[in-house]
Amino acid sequence: MNEIGETLKITRESSGVSLNEASKDLNIKIEILQNIEDGKSGAFKDIFELKEYIINYAKYLGLNSDELIDEFNEYMFEYTSKIPIKEIEKTIELKIKEEKKDDEISSPYTKESKKYNSWVYIVIYIVIFTMILGAIFWSVKQVTINKNVTDTISYGR
């Protein structure tokens, strides 16, 4: 990538074009052109966008853009070939699993239900038990008045 940037920089300087002028003519930010000339491919998020910049810049300077792109492709191949194959395969497998989960259609009868921890069930049982005890206590309190147990007949008098 440094060689590509150096070629572009030397050609631009030998033709008497300033970086500012090239930026205005190509409608590309100066920082982008500087990064290309400095060989900083890591400054670009999208490799295809970088390729387009190189093609346009090379054509603007009168260079053979196909040769520069071939050189860029070789650089990218060498750069990406240093990534271990196991890491690439692992990333692909994870991506396939994620896509499979998103695309998976299942009925509610075959779909895996979410498993809750046993403590969730214990908390639910304690809450229900407390509510039942509260209801029993409240009903006994309603029937008892002044420590006397009342029934419906004596309560009505």
Stockholm file with secondary structure:
# STOCKHOLM 1.0

chainA/1-157         MNEIGETLKITRESSGVSLNEASKDLNIKIEILQNIEDGKSGAFKDIFELKEYIINYAKYLGLNSDELIDEFNEYMFEYTSKIPIKEIEKTIELKIKEEKKDDEISSPYTKESKKYNSWVYIVIYIVIFTMILGAIFWSVKQVTINKNVTDTISYGR
#=GR chainA/1-157 SS CHHHHHHHHHHHHHTTCCHHHHHHHHTCCHHHHHHHHHTCGGGCSCHHHHHHHHHHHHHHHTCCHHHHHHHHHHHHHHHHTTSCHHHHHHHHHHHHHHHHHHHCCCCTTTSCCCCCCHHHHHHHHHHHHHHHHHHHHHHHHHHEETTEECCHHHHHC
#=GC SS_cons         CHHHHHHHHHHHHHTTCCHHHHHHHHTCCHHHHHHHHHTCGGGCSCHHHHHHHHHHHHHHHTCCHHHHHHHHHHHHHHHHTTSCHHHHHHHHHHHHHHHHHHHCCCCTTTSCCCCCCHHHHHHHHHHHHHHHHHHHHHHHHHHEETTEECCHHHHHC
//
